Amino acid sequence: MKIIILGAGQVGGTLAEHLAHENNDITVIDTDNDRLRDLHNRLDIRTILGPCSYPLILRQAGCEDADMLIAVTNSDEVNMIACQVAHSLFRTPTKIARVRSTAYLTRKGLFSNDAIPIDVLISPEQVVTNHIRRLIEYPGALQVLDFANGLAQLVAVKAFYGGPLVGQELRFLRRHMPNVDTRVAAIYRRNRPIIPRGDTVIEADDEVFFIAARKDIRAVMGELRKLERQFRRVIIAGGGHIGERLAETLEHNYQVKIIEQNLSRCTALSEALDRTVVLHGSATSKQLMVEENIEDCDIFCALTNDDEVNIMSSMLAKRLGAKKVLTLINNAAYVDLVQGGEIDIAISPEQTTIGSLLTHVRRGDIVNVHSLRRGAAEAIEAIAHGDERSSKVVGKAVENIELPEGVTIGAVVRGKSVLVAHHDLVVESNDHVILFVVDKRRMKEVERLFQVGLTFF
C-alpha cells in the first residue's frame, strides 16, 4: 500500500515505523529536516522536506497514485487543507486527519466530500480520555480494550500472590468459574510473550491478557488478583483538553477535583464543568496535596503537557497516600522506565492513538486495532466474510484454522453474543473475530486470512 504521512512528530514517526516494517511504500513530509533525517536513517522510507499542504509538495510525494493520506501534523488547519488538496487535485481514495479542536469536531456536516473531504477523523484527546475512563472503571487493570461496541473486552492485569489461579494451570480456570466463559489470550513473563496452553502455569507478576464478555470482566480479574474496591475520589492534575474531557466524563459518577496552574484556565474550567471542584495551584505542591486530603484519593491522574511534572506529581501523590497513580507520558521511551514502581499505570498518548490509525490501514475487513505492549503486539477485530469455499476461516472450527505462529483467537462476537473461542467453535459469516497478535510481523498473514477469495463473487 502506498501511504503518505504528513507530520514526522511522535505520532507520525511511530506510525511510519509500524507501517514500514510491514512492507508498505511510505513517504513522510515535514518542515523539520532533523526529524526527517532521523526517520530516514532508521527506516526504509522516503522523506520530503516542505509544507505539508502545498500541492507541489504533495505531487512530489506521489499523491496522484497514493492509496492513503494520513495528516497528523500539529496543526488542525494544515491537516484539513492537505486533505482538501489531496481530494480536489489528486482524488486520493482515503484521507485520515488528526483534528484536536472541539470547535471543529462539534460542527455537524463540516467533514464530508461536499465540505472538508476527510474520510476518518482522529481526535487523540478523545481516544486517550476513553482509555483512561476504562481504566478507572476497572481498578487494577493495566489496559482495557473494547471490541464489538463494548460487548467484549480484552483486559490486561498483573497476577498477584494470593490470586486463586496463581500457581495453577490454565485448564482449571473453568473449574474455578463454571458460570463464566473466558480465555487467556497471552501472557507476558519478564517482558517475554508466552502463548497460553491448558498446562501453562500462571506465576505471580505475570501480565495476563484475557478476553470475556463485558459483564464478566470483574469476576475474571478476581481470579488473578485481589479485587480492588471501585474508585470514588479522583484528582486530576492538569486542566488541558484531556483533563477537562476526563472530568466531564466522570463528574456525575465520581467525586472529581482538577488542579490547574493557569488562573484563566481555572475560570474557564469552573464555568464549563458542573460538579468538578477546580483548584488553582501546582500539582507538585506538597502543601496543596495535603490540604486536599490526597490520602483519601482513590486515583491521581497526572495529565499535564509536561512529562517531568507528571512524573514528579505522581510520585509525590503516591508517597502522600494516594492509592493509585496514573501518569501521562508523552515521551514513549519513559513509559517502561516509570511504570510498575511508584507509578501504577503510565500511558503513552501516541501508542494509544496509533491503534485508531492502524484500524484504517489494515487490509481485509478489520474494524478495530489496538496497539499493545508499546507497539510490540496488537489485538484486532476482524469480520469474517464469504463461505466455506471462498474464506479461510468461515465454516471452520478454531482448531482447524491455520493461524500464523504467535496468533491466537480469543473470542467471536455473533450478533449480541460473545462466544469464547474454544477449539470446537465454528466461525460463521459476519462473525466478529477477536485475535491477539504477539508478533506484529505476522499481520499481513492475518489480514490475508480475512480476505475473501474470488469465488465468493
Number of C-alpha atoms within 10 A of each C-alpha: 15 15 24 25 26 28 25 26 17 18 23 22 21 18 24 24 17 18 18 17 13 14 14 15 17 22 23 24 26 21 16 15 15 12 17 22 13 12 20 15 9 9 14 17 20 15 21 20 16 15 18 25 21 15 16 13 16 24 15 11 22 15 25 16 14 22 17 20 25 25 30 26 24 16 14 17 15 20 24 24 19 26 25 21 19 27 21 12 13 17 17 19 14 20 25 23 27 24 24 18 14 10 8 13 15 9 9 8 11 14 17 12 13 8 10 16 23 26 15 17 18 19 17 20 21 16 17 21 19 18 20 21 15 15 18 21 14 20 19 23 20 18 19 22 21 18 23 20 9 11 16 26 23 26 25 25 21 22 23 19 15 13 19 16 23 20 14 15 16 19 13 14 20 13 10 13 13 9 9 16 19 23 21 23 28 24 24 19 16 9 10 10 17 16 15 19 13 11 11 15 16 22 21 18 16 21 23 24 22 22 32 25 21 16 11 16 20 17 13 22 24 16 19 24 21 15 16 13 10 12 18 16 16 24 27 25 26 26 26 17 16 22 24 19 17 24 27 17 14 18 17 12 11 15 18 21 21 26 24 24 16 13 12 10 16 21 14 12 23 15 10 12 15 12 17 22 16 22 22 16 17 18 26 19 12 15 10 16 22 13 8 14 12 24 15 14 23 21 23 23 26 30 27 24 15 14 17 11 19 25 24 16 24 28 20 20 30 21 13 16 16 22 17 21 25 23 29 24 24 21 14 18 11 15 18 13 11 17 16 12 9 16 19 20 23 25 25 18 21 22 22 21 23 22 22 21 22 20 18 19 19 20 16 18 18 22 17 23 24 24 21 19 13 16 17 14 20 21 24 25 25 26 20 25 24 22 18 14 14 16 22 22 27 23 18 18 16 21 14 14 17 13 18 15 12 16 24 21 25 25 31 27 23 16 11 10 11 21 18 21 26 17 12 11 17 17 22 21 16 15 18 25 25 29 23 25 25 26 16 20 15 16 20 15 13 22 15 14 20 22 20 21 16 10 10 12 7
